[in-house]
């Protein structure tokens, strides 16, 4: 990231410094991902306070100078002499830390780093594509024909495949939900034996960047019918995605298709979200969103239909906004679950 651009934006917003605790924001600015308590102070001369446990790696990877972090009080003490004016703090900061900083500094909530993170550079896109490749290659190695296996067995196998392929961990808890449990959009894997349909929502990390994909494997005609509607909704949403389009209009495009078939009440979440260093970032493809799509955004498109007590179908792909939408994921969307 270009720190001078960030500092320029801070000054435009009359912020004299930033006090950063969120690991993903520290990673974005410095190139180093903390594993324990760290504080990044951004002013004319940025400085990373890193715990002793992280010091060696931080000094190797951080593009800003690193000193040892001992406590927030000690950081405050050293800053009081040098920092004046308004200090920007993250909206994710705990109330306790916010109050503690407010005792000595004029603090103001800001999402300035998150706004920079929305637009992915060429290098960031390559890392996201690396995370997609790990996730897709790992999925292709799976065998879903053994109905004696449990959802837990399959989730563990998929996560093992991703680790083997280079992901330090899954980008989120793998969703492996079959039969009636597939109507829970965020179902954790269970000891239940495999049934149809099988919804799998999974992702990998590559060099700190995440992927997020969903496929639903089906077996009968009713499931095929619902999958066709979901795919049509996804297609209509992706078709209108380009710079300048409202995120809410993308959500509406998918939702209108599902409503048309009489399943409007069964689409119970937003159509998608940004992905990058975190699995959920800006923008949100929801009816309430006032954001507009812009070049460089990487977004999921994931309509779903959930028939309570019966089954659910969701398909999720990752899309890069260029002059139009470029789909980054490549696994077939129509997959059958065979005995």
Sine and cosine of phi, psi and omega as CSV:
sin_phi,cos_phi,sin_psi,cos_psi,sin_omega,cos_omega
0.00,0.00,0.54,-0.84,0.00,-1.00
-1.00,0.03,0.97,-0.24,-0.09,-1.00
-0.90,0.43,-0.54,0.84,-0.01,-1.00
-0.90,0.44,-0.56,0.83,0.05,-1.00
-0.92,0.40,-0.64,0.77,0.03,-1.00
-0.90,0.44,-0.71,0.71,0.00,-1.00
-0.89,0.45,-0.63,0.78,0.04,-1.00
-0.88,0.47,-0.69,0.72,0.02,-1.00
-0.91,0.42,-0.65,0.76,0.06,-1.00
-0.83,0.56,-0.74,0.68,-0.04,-1.00
-0.91,0.43,-0.60,0.80,0.05,-1.00
-0.89,0.46,-0.50,0.87,0.00,-1.00
-0.99,-0.14,0.31,0.95,0.03,-1.00
0.81,0.59,0.61,0.79,0.12,-0.99
-0.97,-0.23,0.80,-0.60,-0.02,-1.00
-1.00,0.04,-0.35,0.94,0.01,-1.00
-0.37,-0.93,0.25,-0.97,0.12,-0.99
-0.80,-0.59,0.65,-0.76,0.05,-1.00
-0.91,-0.41,0.96,-0.28,-0.19,-0.98
-0.92,-0.39,0.82,-0.57,0.03,-1.00
-0.91,-0.40,-0.46,0.89,-0.12,-0.99
-0.91,0.41,0.84,-0.54,-0.08,-1.00
-0.82,0.58,-0.64,0.77,-0.04,-1.00
-0.91,0.40,-0.58,0.81,0.03,-1.00
-0.94,0.33,-0.61,0.80,0.07,-1.00
-0.90,0.44,-0.68,0.73,0.03,-1.00
-0.86,0.51,-0.72,0.70,-0.05,-1.00
-0.87,0.50,-0.67,0.74,-0.08,-1.00
-0.99,0.16,-0.67,0.75,-0.18,-0.98
-0.98,-0.20,-0.38,0.93,-0.11,-0.99
1.00,0.04,-0.06,1.00,0.02,-1.00
-0.93,-0.38,0.75,-0.66,0.02,-1.00
-0.98,-0.18,0.92,-0.39,-0.03,-1.00
-0.93,0.38,0.54,-0.84,0.11,-0.99
-0.95,-0.30,-0.14,0.99,0.03,-1.00
-0.56,-0.83,-0.07,-1.00,-0.14,-0.99
-0.80,0.60,0.80,-0.60,0.04,-1.00
-0.59,-0.81,0.46,-0.89,0.07,-1.00
-0.73,-0.68,0.75,-0.66,0.09,-1.00
-0.94,-0.35,0.84,-0.55,0.08,-1.00
-0.97,-0.25,0.86,-0.52,0.01,-1.00
-0.94,-0.33,0.89,-0.46,0.14,-0.99
-0.57,-0.82,-0.38,-0.92,-0.02,-1.00
-0.82,0.57,-0.60,0.80,0.05,-1.00
-0.87,-0.49,1.00,-0.02,-0.05,-1.00
-0.87,0.49,0.47,-0.88,-0.03,-1.00
-0.57,-0.82,0.73,-0.68,0.04,-1.00
-0.97,-0.25,0.84,-0.55,0.12,-0.99
-0.99,-0.10,0.90,-0.43,-0.08,-1.00
-0.88,-0.48,0.57,-0.82,0.04,-1.00
-0.92,0.40,0.36,-0.93,-0.03,-1.00
-0.84,0.54,-0.59,0.80,-0.03,-1.00
-0.88,0.47,-0.52,0.86,-0.06,-1.00
-0.99,-0.15,-0.11,0.99,-0.21,-0.98
-0.81,0.58,-0.76,0.66,-0.10,-1.00
-0.88,0.48,-0.74,0.67,-0.01,-1.00
-0.92,0.38,-0.64,0.77,0.01,-1.00
-0.86,0.51,-0.69,0.72,-0.01,-1.00
-0.91,0.42,-0.50,0.87,0.02,-1.00
-0.97,0.25,-0.63,0.78,-0.19,-0.98
-0.97,-0.24,-0.42,0.91,-0.09,-1.00
-0.96,0.27,0.68,-0.73,0.04,-1.00
-1.00,0.02,0.00,1.00,0.10,-0.99
-0.88,-0.48,0.40,-0.92,-0.01,-1.00
-0.85,0.52,0.53,-0.85,-0.07,-1.00
-0.85,-0.53,0.70,-0.71,0.16,-0.99
-0.77,-0.64,0.24,-0.97,-0.07,-1.00
-0.97,0.24,0.70,-0.71,0.07,-1.00
-0.99,-0.10,0.80,-0.60,0.03,-1.00
-0.93,-0.38,-0.71,0.71,0.05,-1.00
-0.28,-0.96,0.35,-0.94,0.04,-1.00
-0.88,0.48,-0.63,0.78,0.00,-1.00
-0.87,0.49,-0.64,0.77,-0.01,-1.00
-0.93,0.36,-0.62,0.79,0.07,-1.00
-0.88,0.47,-0.70,0.72,0.02,-1.00
-0.84,0.54,-0.72,0.70,-0.05,-1.00
-0.87,0.50,-0.70,0.71,-0.04,-1.00
-0.95,0.30,-0.41,0.91,-0.02,-1.00
-1.00,0.10,-0.48,0.88,-0.09,-1.00
-0.82,0.58,-0.56,0.83,-0.03,-1.00
-0.97,0.24,-0.45,0.89,-0.15,-0.99
-0.95,-0.31,-0.41,0.91,-0.11,-0.99
-0.98,-0.21,0.71,-0.71,0.04,-1.00
-0.68,-0.73,0.28,-0.96,0.03,-1.00
0.98,0.18,-0.35,-0.94,-0.11,-0.99
-0.99,0.13,0.71,-0.71,0.05,-1.00
-0.94,-0.35,0.83,-0.55,0.06,-1.00
-0.99,0.14,0.70,-0.72,0.06,-1.00
-0.78,-0.63,0.42,-0.91,-0.06,-1.00
-0.96,0.27,0.51,-0.86,0.04,-1.00
-0.93,0.36,-0.32,0.95,0.00,-1.00
-0.99,0.10,-0.08,1.00,-0.04,-1.00
-0.90,0.44,0.58,-0.81,0.02,-1.00
-0.93,0.37,0.46,-0.89,-0.01,-1.00
-0.88,0.48,-0.63,0.78,-0.02,-1.00
-0.87,0.50,-0.73,0.68,0.00,-1.00
-0.92,0.39,-0.64,0.77,0.02,-1.00
-0.86,0.52,-0.72,0.69,0.01,-1.00
-0.90,0.43,-0.65,0.76,-0.02,-1.00
-0.89,0.47,-0.68,0.74,0.02,-1.00
-0.93,0.37,-0.59,0.81,-0.03,-1.00
-0.90,0.43,-0.29,0.96,0.02,-1.00
-0.93,0.38,-0.51,0.86,-0.11,-0.99
-0.86,-0.51,-0.28,0.96,-0.06,-1.00
-0.77,-0.64,0.39,-0.92,0.11,-0.99
-1.00,0.07,0.97,-0.23,-0.12,-0.99
-0.98,-0.20,0.53,-0.85,0.01,-1.00
-0.62,-0.78,0.74,-0.68,0.02,-1.00
-0.93,0.36,0.68,-0.74,0.02,-1.00
-0.53,-0.85,0.49,-0.87,0.10,-0.99
-0.88,-0.48,0.52,0.85,-0.11,-0.99
-0.85,0.53,-0.65,0.76,-0.02,-1.00
-0.94,0.33,-0.67,0.75,0.03,-1.00
-0.85,0.53,-0.58,0.81,0.01,-1.00
-0.92,0.39,-0.59,0.80,0.10,-1.00
-0.92,0.40,-0.64,0.77,-0.09,-1.00
-0.92,0.40,-0.34,0.94,-0.01,-1.00
-0.86,0.51,-0.59,0.81,-0.10,-1.00
-0.99,-0.15,0.91,-0.42,-0.09,-1.00
-1.00,0.05,0.72,-0.70,0.08,-1.00
-0.97,0.23,0.14,-0.99,0.03,-1.00
-0.84,0.54,-0.67,0.75,0.00,-1.00
-0.91,0.42,-0.66,0.75,0.01,-1.00
-0.90,0.44,-0.65,0.76,0.01,-1.00
-0.90,0.44,-0.63,0.77,0.05,-1.00
-0.88,0.47,-0.62,0.79,0.02,-1.00
-0.93,0.36,-0.65,0.76,0.05,-1.00
-0.89,0.45,-0.66,0.75,0.05,-1.00
-0.89,0.45,-0.56,0.83,0.08,-1.00
-0.90,0.43,-0.64,0.77,0.03,-1.00
-0.93,0.38,-0.59,0.81,0.05,-1.00
-0.91,0.41,-0.70,0.72,-0.02,-1.00
-0.87,0.49,-0.70,0.72,0.02,-1.00
-0.86,0.50,-0.73,0.69,-0.04,-1.00
-0.90,0.44,-0.70,0.72,-0.05,-1.00
-0.95,0.32,-0.69,0.73,0.03,-1.00
-0.88,0.47,-0.61,0.79,0.00,-1.00
-0.92,0.39,-0.62,0.79,0.03,-1.00
-0.91,0.41,-0.66,0.75,-0.04,-1.00
-0.90,0.44,-0.40,0.92,0.02,-1.00
-0.98,0.19,-0.16,0.99,-0.10,-0.99
-0.98,0.21,0.51,-0.86,0.10,-0.99
-0.89,-0.46,0.93,-0.37,-0.05,-1.00
-0.98,-0.20,0.35,0.94,-0.08,-1.00
-1.00,-0.05,-0.15,0.99,-0.05,-1.00
-1.00,-0.09,0.98,-0.18,-0.08,-1.00
-0.98,0.18,0.05,1.00,0.09,-1.00
-1.00,0.07,-0.19,0.98,-0.01,-1.00
-0.99,0.16,0.45,-0.89,0.06,-1.00
-1.00,-0.08,0.23,-0.97,0.09,-1.00
-0.85,0.53,-0.66,0.75,0.02,-1.00
-0.86,0.52,-0.69,0.73,0.01,-1.00
-0.85,0.53,-0.73,0.69,-0.06,-1.00
-0.93,0.37,-0.67,0.75,0.02,-1.00
-0.88,0.47,-0.68,0.73,0.00,-1.00
-0.89,0.45,-0.65,0.76,0.01,-1.00
-0.90,0.45,-0.71,0.70,-0.02,-1.00
-0.90,0.44,-0.68,0.73,0.01,-1.00
-0.92,0.39,-0.60,0.80,0.08,-1.00
-0.88,0.47,-0.71,0.71,0.01,-1.00
-0.85,0.53,-0.66,0.75,-0.03,-1.00
-0.93,0.38,-0.66,0.75,0.05,-1.00
-0.88,0.47,-0.69,0.73,0.00,-1.00
-0.87,0.49,-0.54,0.84,-0.05,-1.00
-1.00,0.06,-0.05,1.00,0.11,-0.99
0.87,-0.49,0.03,1.00,0.05,-1.00
-1.00,0.09,0.78,-0.63,-0.03,-1.00
-0.92,0.40,-0.43,0.90,0.07,-1.00
-0.19,-0.98,0.20,-0.98,0.11,-0.99
-0.90,0.43,0.47,-0.89,0.00,-1.00
-0.96,0.27,-0.21,0.98,0.12,-0.99
-0.23,-0.97,0.16,-0.99,0.00,-1.00
-0.90,0.43,0.84,-0.54,-0.05,-1.00
-0.88,0.48,0.77,-0.63,0.09,-1.00
-1.00,-0.05,0.86,-0.51,0.01,-1.00
-0.70,-0.71,1.00,-0.06,-0.14,-0.99
-0.80,-0.60,0.82,-0.57,-0.06,-1.00
-0.85,-0.53,0.31,-0.95,-0.01,-1.00
0.85,0.53,-0.61,-0.79,-0.03,-1.00
-0.86,0.51,-0.44,0.90,-0.01,-1.00
-0.93,0.38,-0.28,0.96,0.02,-1.00
-0.94,0.34,-0.17,0.99,0.06,-1.00
-0.99,0.13,-0.06,1.00,0.14,-0.99
-1.00,-0.05,0.94,-0.34,-0.09,-1.00
-0.82,0.57,-0.56,0.83,-0.06,-1.00
-0.87,-0.48,0.64,0.77,-0.03,-1.00
-0.91,0.41,0.74,-0.67,0.17,-0.99
-0.96,0.28,0.45,-0.89,0.09,-1.00
-0.89,0.46,0.53,-0.85,-0.04,-1.00
-0.76,-0.66,-0.04,-1.00,0.04,-1.00
-0.99,0.11,0.08,1.00,0.00,-1.00
-0.90,0.43,0.67,-0.74,0.05,-1.00
-0.94,0.34,0.44,-0.90,-0.09,-1.00
-0.87,0.49,0.75,-0.67,0.11,-0.99
-0.73,-0.69,0.06,-1.00,0.06,-1.00
-0.96,-0.29,0.60,-0.80,-0.10,0.99
-0.98,0.19,0.16,-0.99,0.04,-1.00
-0.85,-0.52,0.92,-0.38,0.03,-1.00
-1.00,-0.10,0.80,-0.60,-0.01,-1.00
-0.82,-0.58,0.87,-0.50,0.04,-1.00
-0.85,-0.52,0.90,-0.44,-0.15,-0.99
-0.53,-0.85,0.25,-0.97,0.04,-1.00
-0.22,-0.98,0.31,-0.95,-0.02,-1.00
-0.83,-0.55,0.22,-0.98,0.17,-0.99
-0.94,-0.35,0.64,-0.77,0.16,-0.99
-0.69,-0.73,0.89,-0.45,-0.04,-1.00
0.75,0.66,0.74,0.67,0.08,-1.00
0.98,0.20,-0.06,1.00,-0.02,-1.00
-0.97,-0.25,0.57,-0.82,-0.20,-0.98
-0.97,-0.25,0.38,-0.93,0.23,-0.97
-0.83,-0.55,0.33,-0.94,-0.08,-1.00
-0.46,-0.89,0.93,-0.36,-0.10,-1.00
-0.71,-0.70,0.56,-0.83,0.14,-0.99
-0.74,-0.68,0.68,-0.73,0.17,-0.99
-0.73,-0.69,0.56,-0.83,0.08,-1.00
-0.86,-0.50,0.88,-0.47,0.00,-1.00
-1.00,0.02,0.77,-0.64,-0.14,-0.99
-0.88,-0.47,0.15,-0.99,-0.06,-1.00
-0.65,-0.76,-0.47,0.88,-0.09,-1.00
-0.83,-0.56,0.05,-1.00,-0.14,-0.99
-0.92,0.40,-0.63,0.77,0.00,-1.00
-0.90,0.44,-0.67,0.74,0.04,-1.00
-0.90,0.43,-0.62,0.79,0.02,-1.00
-0.89,0.45,-0.64,0.77,0.00,-1.00
-0.90,0.44,-0.71,0.71,0.00,-1.00
-0.93,0.36,-0.64,0.77,0.03,-1.00
-0.87,0.49,-0.65,0.76,0.00,-1.00
-0.87,0.49,-0.63,0.78,0.01,-1.00
-0.92,0.39,-0.70,0.71,0.00,-1.00
-0.88,0.48,-0.67,0.74,-0.01,-1.00
-0.92,0.39,-0.59,0.81,0.05,-1.00
-0.91,0.42,-0.66,0.75,0.02,-1.00
-0.89,0.46,-0.68,0.73,0.01,-1.00
-0.90,0.44,-0.68,0.74,-0.02,-1.00
-0.87,0.49,-0.69,0.72,-0.01,-1.00
-0.91,0.41,-0.61,0.79,0.02,-1.00
-0.91,0.41,-0.74,0.67,-0.04,-1.00
-0.90,0.43,-0.57,0.82,-0.05,-1.00
-0.86,0.51,-0.58,0.82,-0.07,-1.00
-1.00,-0.06,-0.03,1.00,-0.08,-1.00
-0.97,0.24,0.88,-0.47,0.09,-1.00
-0.27,-0.96,0.22,-0.98,-0.02,-1.00
-0.83,0.55,0.68,-0.73,0.04,-1.00
1.00,-0.10,-0.30,0.95,0.00,-1.00
-0.97,0.23,0.66,-0.75,0.03,-1.00
-0.94,0.34,0.67,-0.75,0.06,-1.00
-0.85,0.53,-0.60,0.80,-0.02,-1.00
-0.91,0.41,-0.50,0.87,0.02,-1.00
-0.95,0.31,-0.52,0.85,0.06,-1.00
-0.92,0.40,-0.70,0.71,0.04,-1.00
-0.86,0.50,-0.70,0.72,-0.03,-1.00
-0.89,0.47,-0.64,0.77,-0.01,-1.00
-0.86,0.50,-0.68,0.73,0.02,-1.00
-0.94,0.34,-0.70,0.71,-0.08,-1.00
-0.90,0.43,-0.61,0.79,-0.03,-1.00
-0.89,0.46,-0.62,0.78,0.02,-1.00
-0.89,0.45,-0.73,0.68,-0.06,-1.00
-0.91,0.41,-0.61,0.79,0.06,-1.00
-0.89,0.46,-0.68,0.73,-0.04,-1.00
-0.83,0.56,-0.56,0.83,0.01,-1.00
-1.00,0.03,0.05,1.00,0.08,-1.00
1.00,0.02,0.26,0.97,-0.04,-1.00
-0.91,-0.42,0.36,0.93,-0.05,-1.00
-0.80,0.60,-0.65,0.76,-0.02,-1.00
-0.95,0.30,-0.20,0.98,-0.06,-1.00
-0.99,-0.14,0.03,1.00,0.09,-1.00
-0.97,-0.24,0.99,-0.15,-0.31,-0.95
-0.94,-0.35,0.28,0.96,0.08,-1.00
-0.60,-0.80,0.06,-1.00,0.01,-1.00
-0.96,0.28,0.20,-0.98,-0.12,-0.99
-0.99,0.17,-0.33,0.94,0.01,-1.00
0.11,-0.99,-0.06,-1.00,-0.09,-1.00
-0.34,-0.94,0.34,-0.94,0.10,-1.00
-0.94,0.34,0.43,-0.90,0.05,-1.00
-0.69,-0.72,0.61,-0.79,0.05,-1.00
-0.19,-0.98,-0.90,-0.44,0.10,-1.00
-0.92,0.39,-0.45,0.90,0.10,-1.00
-0.90,-0.44,0.37,-0.93,-0.04,-1.00
-0.97,0.24,-0.43,0.90,0.10,-0.99
-0.83,-0.56,0.92,-0.38,0.04,-1.00
-0.76,-0.65,0.05,-1.00,0.14,-0.99
-0.94,0.34,0.47,-0.88,-0.05,1.00
-1.00,0.04,0.16,-0.99,0.11,-0.99
-0.96,-0.29,0.81,-0.59,0.07,-1.00
-1.00,0.07,0.98,0.21,-0.01,-1.00
-0.75,-0.66,0.33,-0.94,-0.01,-1.00
-0.88,0.47,-0.45,0.89,-0.05,-1.00
-1.00,0.05,-0.16,0.99,-0.10,-0.99
-0.95,0.32,0.69,-0.72,0.09,-1.00
-0.96,-0.26,0.19,0.98,-0.02,-1.00
-0.98,0.18,0.41,-0.91,0.09,-1.00
-0.90,-0.44,0.53,-0.85,0.03,-1.00
-0.95,0.31,0.59,-0.81,0.05,-1.00
-0.65,-0.76,0.37,-0.93,0.01,-1.00
-0.84,0.54,0.65,-0.76,0.05,-1.00
0.99,-0.11,-0.12,0.99,0.06,-1.00
-0.98,0.22,0.62,-0.78,0.14,-0.99
-0.90,-0.45,0.84,-0.54,-0.21,-0.98
-0.70,-0.72,0.59,-0.81,0.15,-0.99
-1.00,0.07,0.49,-0.87,0.15,-0.99
-0.79,-0.61,0.93,-0.36,-0.20,-0.98
-0.61,-0.79,0.91,0.42,0.08,-1.00
-0.92,0.40,0.42,-0.91,0.02,-1.00
-0.46,-0.89,0.42,-0.91,0.10,-1.00
-0.82,-0.58,0.79,-0.61,-0.07,-1.00
-0.84,-0.55,0.93,-0.37,-0.01,-1.00
-0.99,-0.12,0.97,-0.25,-0.14,-0.99
-0.80,0.60,0.79,-0.62,0.04,-1.00
0.98,0.18,-0.09,1.00,-0.03,-1.00
-0.91,-0.41,-0.97,0.25,0.03,-1.00
-0.20,-0.98,0.17,-0.98,0.07,-1.00
-0.72,-0.70,0.47,-0.88,0.04,-1.00
-0.75,-0.66,0.80,-0.60,0.11,-0.99
-0.67,-0.74,0.59,-0.81,0.12,-0.99
-0.76,-0.65,0.74,-0.67,-0.07,-1.00
-0.73,-0.68,0.80,-0.60,0.09,-1.00
-0.81,-0.59,0.37,-0.93,0.04,-1.00
-0.97,-0.23,0.69,-0.72,-0.14,-0.99
-0.79,-0.62,0.68,-0.73,0.11,-0.99
-0.97,-0.23,0.76,-0.65,0.04,-1.00
-1.00,0.08,0.90,-0.43,0.14,-0.99
-0.89,-0.46,-0.71,-0.70,0.14,-0.99
-0.91,0.42,-0.50,0.86,0.16,-0.99
-0.70,-0.72,-0.16,-0.99,0.00,-1.00
-1.00,0.09,0.74,-0.67,0.10,-1.00
-0.92,-0.39,0.88,-0.47,-0.01,-1.00
-0.98,0.22,0.82,-0.58,-0.07,-1.00
-1.00,-0.03,-0.43,0.90,-0.02,-1.00
-1.00,0.06,0.47,-0.88,-0.14,-0.99
-0.73,-0.69,-0.09,1.00,0.00,-1.00
-0.90,0.43,0.68,-0.73,0.03,-1.00
-0.79,0.61,0.60,-0.80,-0.04,-1.00
-1.00,0.05,-0.37,0.93,-0.01,-1.00
-0.96,-0.26,0.96,-0.28,-0.05,-1.00
-0.77,-0.64,0.65,-0.76,-0.01,-1.00
-0.96,-0.28,0.47,-0.88,0.01,-1.00
-0.98,-0.20,0.96,-0.30,-0.10,-0.99
-0.97,-0.23,0.63,-0.77,0.12,-0.99
-0.93,0.37,0.00,0.00,0.00,0.00
